[in-house]
Amino acid sequence: MNGKAYIDIAAAMARTGVLGYGGGPSVIPLFRHEAVSRYKWISDEEFGEILAFANALPGPIATKMAAQLGYRQKGTIGAFIAVIAHILPTTIGIIALLGTLYSLKESTVISGMIAAVRPVIAVLLGMMAYEFCAKTWKGLGKTIGLAAGLLSFLLLVLLHVHPAIVIILFLAYGTIHLRVSRWAKQKTGKDREDSI
């Protein structure tokens, strides 16, 4: 049994739990940093797939991401360690600091600190969105990538379609697109062989 792998999972998930200020969306770049950049457990593409599936399922996204990343590394025990490591420090911190927060909630210093964190979260989410857009353009092309972005905006914001339905639609499209592109590559490869 490789103890270092479990320690790495616990350390990574504890960092995401402690540093993930602002709820689910703000912690996603931290998960990406730990899983893709620091430990290289998965690729950016795999992270995008995990994120899509986590968004489609009910419940808090951070615990779903922690469970999935832990499971991919060390199965059920890894998932359990990841979830506990992710939520335990925050739970203890909330219980320990709740009284202090209530006594300082009217302080202008505390309000200023909270306000200063919001732009950082927005920049982190913007950077991640840009990187995903760049990968989409590389994989699908700019035209299809922009069309997919506009279609998702239309469905989510204007028509108020549930995000899980939009994700399922795009996963279905991705499956079809992948099969068609593989078929086209095989066909062009066979055509080249036939011409030689």
BATORGU-182134 format. One record per residue (C-alpha): z, x, y; residue in one letter; chain. Coordinates in pm, whole numbers, plus 50000, padded with zeros to 5 digits. Each point is the difference from the previous one (the first is absolute). Example, Ala and Ser with C-alpha at 12.3 -4.5 7.8 and 13.67 -1.06 7.14 Angstrom:
BEGIN
+-------+-------+-------+------+-----+
:    pz :    px :    py : type : mol :
+-------+-------+-------+------+-----+
: 50780 : 51230 : 49550 :    A :   A :
: 49934 : 50137 : 50344 :    S :   A :
+-------+-------+-------+------+-----+
This chain:
BEGIN
+-------+-------+-------+------+-----+
:    pz :    px :    py : type : mol :
+-------+-------+-------+------+-----+
: 50000 : 50000 : 50000 :    M :   A :
: 49886 : 50155 : 50328 :    N :   A :
: 50292 : 49957 : 50239 :    G :   A :
: 49813 : 50148 : 50297 :    K :   A :
: 49747 : 49715 : 49994 :    A :   A :
: 50281 : 49743 : 50025 :    Y :   A :
: 50164 : 50196 : 50281 :    I :   A :
: 49667 : 50014 : 50185 :    D :   A :
: 49954 : 49624 : 49961 :    I :   A :
: 50355 : 49933 : 50123 :    A :   A :
: 49968 : 50239 : 50295 :    A :   A :
: 49662 : 49863 : 50108 :    A :   A :
: 50108 : 49638 : 49978 :    M :   A :
: 50334 : 50069 : 50172 :    A :   A :
: 49810 : 50159 : 50290 :    R :   A :
: 49772 : 49698 : 50030 :    T :   A :
: 50300 : 49769 : 49992 :    G :   A :
: 50198 : 50192 : 50261 :    V :   A :
: 49712 : 50084 : 50235 :    L :   A :
: 49805 : 49674 : 49965 :    G :   A :
: 50121 : 49837 : 50318 :    Y :   A :
: 49843 : 49667 : 50087 :    G :   A :
: 49934 : 49829 : 49668 :    G :   A :
: 49715 : 50000 : 49750 :    G :   A :
: 49698 : 50102 : 50207 :    P :   A :
: 50182 : 50293 : 50162 :    S :   A :
: 50099 : 50152 : 49664 :    V :   A :
: 49647 : 50002 : 49853 :    I :   A :
: 49897 : 50326 : 50174 :    P :   A :
: 50320 : 50159 : 49867 :    L :   A :
: 49916 : 49894 : 49645 :    F :   A :
: 49652 : 50142 : 50047 :    R :   A :
: 50137 : 50330 : 50129 :    H :   A :
: 50240 : 50038 : 49707 :    E :   A :
: 49763 : 49887 : 49723 :    A :   A :
: 49669 : 50146 : 50125 :    V :   A :
: 50081 : 50292 : 50229 :    S :   A :
: 50335 : 50140 : 49890 :    R :   A :
: 50013 : 49949 : 49622 :    Y :   A :
: 49630 : 49929 : 49934 :    K :   A :
: 50087 : 49737 : 49743 :    W :   A :
: 49693 : 49793 : 50085 :    I :   A :
: 49684 : 50017 : 50209 :    S :   A :
: 49936 : 49808 : 50323 :    D :   A :
: 49775 : 49760 : 49808 :    E :   A :
: 50273 : 49926 : 49745 :    E :   A :
: 50250 : 49949 : 50283 :    F :   A :
: 49764 : 49748 : 50159 :    G :   A :
: 49975 : 49812 : 49670 :    E :   A :
: 50379 : 49996 : 49957 :    I :   A :
: 50038 : 49876 : 50357 :    L :   A :
: 49748 : 49721 : 49942 :    A :   A :
: 50172 : 49882 : 49682 :    F :   A :
: 50344 : 50024 : 50162 :    A :   A :
: 49879 : 49783 : 50290 :    N :   A :
: 49868 : 49741 : 49758 :    A :   A :
: 50334 : 49957 : 49823 :    L :   A :
: 50296 : 49808 : 50145 :    P :   A :
: 50306 : 50182 : 50129 :    G :   A :
: 50074 : 50300 : 50223 :    P :   A :
: 49719 : 50252 : 49995 :    I :   A :
: 50226 : 50306 : 50015 :    A :   A :
: 50179 : 49925 : 49673 :    T :   A :
: 49670 : 49917 : 49829 :    K :   A :
: 49851 : 50329 : 50117 :    M :   A :
: 50308 : 50194 : 49887 :    A :   A :
: 49994 : 49833 : 49659 :    A :   A :
: 49629 : 50064 : 49949 :    Q :   A :
: 50019 : 50365 : 50104 :    L :   A :
: 50305 : 50062 : 49781 :    G :   A :
: 49835 : 49821 : 49707 :    Y :   A :
: 49684 : 50208 : 50030 :    R :   A :
: 50206 : 50317 : 49979 :    Q :   A :
: 50264 : 49923 : 49738 :    K :   A :
: 49953 : 49647 : 49869 :    G :   A :
: 50272 : 49737 : 50011 :    T :   A :
: 50283 : 50247 : 50064 :    I :   A :
: 49800 : 50156 : 50283 :    G :   A :
: 49945 : 49656 : 50156 :    A :   A :
: 50371 : 49919 : 49975 :    F :   A :
: 50101 : 50333 : 50157 :    I :   A :
: 49740 : 49961 : 50276 :    A :   A :
: 50114 : 49652 : 50099 :    V :   A :
: 50370 : 50089 : 49993 :    I :   A :
: 49941 : 50323 : 50194 :    A :   A :
: 49793 : 49811 : 50255 :    H :   A :
: 50241 : 49714 : 50068 :    I :   A :
: 50345 : 50155 : 49938 :    L :   A :
: 50025 : 50234 : 50303 :    P :   A :
: 49883 : 49726 : 50233 :    T :   A :
: 50236 : 49746 : 49849 :    T :   A :
: 50297 : 50234 : 50036 :    I :   A :
: 49892 : 50089 : 50354 :    G :   A :
: 49968 : 49635 : 50103 :    I :   A :
: 50341 : 49913 : 49862 :    I :   A :
: 50160 : 50306 : 50162 :    A :   A :
: 49836 : 49960 : 50342 :    L :   A :
: 49985 : 49623 : 50041 :    L :   A :
: 50321 : 49979 : 50203 :    G :   A :
: 49893 : 50289 : 50224 :    T :   A :
: 49660 : 49847 : 50064 :    L :   A :
: 50151 : 49669 : 50104 :    Y :   A :
: 50236 : 50172 : 50240 :    S :   A :
: 49715 : 50205 : 50156 :    L :   A :
: 49717 : 49745 : 49996 :    K :   A :
: 50026 : 49939 : 50376 :    E :   A :
: 49982 : 50374 : 50081 :    S :   A :
: 49691 : 50104 : 50197 :    T :   A :
: 49997 : 50335 : 49817 :    V :   A :
: 49974 : 49829 : 49659 :    I :   A :
: 49734 : 49760 : 50130 :    S :   A :
: 49804 : 50296 : 50136 :    G :   A :
: 50021 : 50185 : 49667 :    M :   A :
: 49871 : 49697 : 49813 :    I :   A :
: 49719 : 49950 : 50251 :    A :   A :
: 49901 : 50369 : 49968 :    A :   A :
: 49952 : 49970 : 49624 :    V :   A :
: 49749 : 49714 : 50019 :    R :   A :
: 49708 : 50206 : 50142 :    P :   A :
: 50053 : 50264 : 49730 :    V :   A :
: 49967 : 49734 : 49731 :    I :   A :
: 49685 : 49865 : 50165 :    A :   A :
: 49845 : 50348 : 50009 :    V :   A :
: 50086 : 50065 : 49633 :    L :   A :
: 49842 : 49671 : 49895 :    L :   A :
: 49697 : 50070 : 50220 :    G :   A :
: 49952 : 50344 : 49843 :    M :   A :
: 50019 : 49854 : 49651 :    M :   A :
: 49755 : 49721 : 50091 :    A :   A :
: 49758 : 50257 : 50144 :    Y :   A :
: 50016 : 50210 : 49682 :    E :   A :
: 49938 : 49694 : 49783 :    F :   A :
: 49706 : 49900 : 50223 :    C :   A :
: 49853 : 50350 : 49970 :    A :   A :
: 50026 : 49982 : 49620 :    K :   A :
: 49846 : 49651 : 50002 :    T :   A :
: 49706 : 50122 : 50210 :    W :   A :
: 49955 : 50296 : 49768 :    K :   A :
: 50007 : 49780 : 49689 :    G :   A :
: 49823 : 49685 : 50117 :    L :   A :
: 49820 : 50111 : 50314 :    G :   A :
: 50071 : 49903 : 50359 :    K :   A :
: 49810 : 49672 : 49991 :    T :   A :
: 50175 : 49856 : 49694 :    I :   A :
: 50333 : 50149 : 50114 :    G :   A :
: 49976 : 49834 : 50343 :    L :   A :
: 49884 : 49674 : 49843 :    A :   A :
: 50298 : 50007 : 49762 :    A :   A :
: 50237 : 50066 : 50289 :    G :   A :
: 49857 : 49716 : 50208 :    L :   A :
: 50004 : 49764 : 49702 :    L :   A :
: 50364 : 50082 : 49922 :    S :   A :
: 50092 : 49947 : 50368 :    F :   A :
: 49822 : 49665 : 49995 :    L :   A :
: 50171 : 49890 : 49680 :    L :   A :
: 50349 : 50122 : 50090 :    L :   A :
: 50027 : 49937 : 50373 :    V :   A :
: 49760 : 49719 : 50082 :    L :   A :
: 49996 : 49798 : 49677 :    L :   A :
: 50360 : 50085 : 49895 :    H :   A :
: 49909 : 50068 : 49636 :    V :   A :
: 50294 : 50138 : 49802 :    H :   A :
: 49984 : 50383 : 49976 :    P :   A :
: 50023 : 49991 : 49619 :    A :   A :
: 49682 : 49791 : 49983 :    I :   A :
: 49818 : 50240 : 50235 :    V :   A :
: 50112 : 50298 : 49790 :    I :   A :
: 49885 : 49832 : 49678 :    I :   A :
: 49662 : 49923 : 50158 :    L :   A :
: 49953 : 50360 : 50111 :    F :   A :
: 50115 : 50136 : 49663 :    L :   A :
: 49742 : 49775 : 49832 :    A :   A :
: 49735 : 50124 : 50243 :    Y :   A :
: 50105 : 50361 : 49936 :    G :   A :
: 49964 : 49950 : 49626 :    T :   A :
: 49652 : 49855 : 50039 :    I :   A :
: 49899 : 50269 : 50250 :    H :   A :
: 50121 : 50276 : 49767 :    L :   A :
: 49812 : 49858 : 49702 :    R :   A :
: 49679 : 49954 : 50199 :    V :   A :
: 50017 : 50353 : 50144 :    S :   A :
: 50062 : 50148 : 49653 :    R :   A :
: 49710 : 49802 : 49860 :    W :   A :
: 49776 : 50117 : 50288 :    A :   A :
: 50099 : 50364 : 49941 :    K :   A :
: 49932 : 49970 : 49628 :    Q :   A :
: 49663 : 49835 : 50066 :    K :   A :
: 49891 : 50265 : 50252 :    T :   A :
: 50118 : 50271 : 49760 :    G :   A :
: 49792 : 49849 : 49717 :    K :   A :
: 49698 : 49960 : 50232 :    D :   A :
: 50022 : 50369 : 50090 :    R :   A :
: 50024 : 50101 : 49635 :    E :   A :
: 49699 : 49783 : 49917 :    D :   A :
: 49796 : 50153 : 50283 :    S :   A :
: 50076 : 50353 : 49873 :    I :   A :
+-------+-------+-------+------+-----+
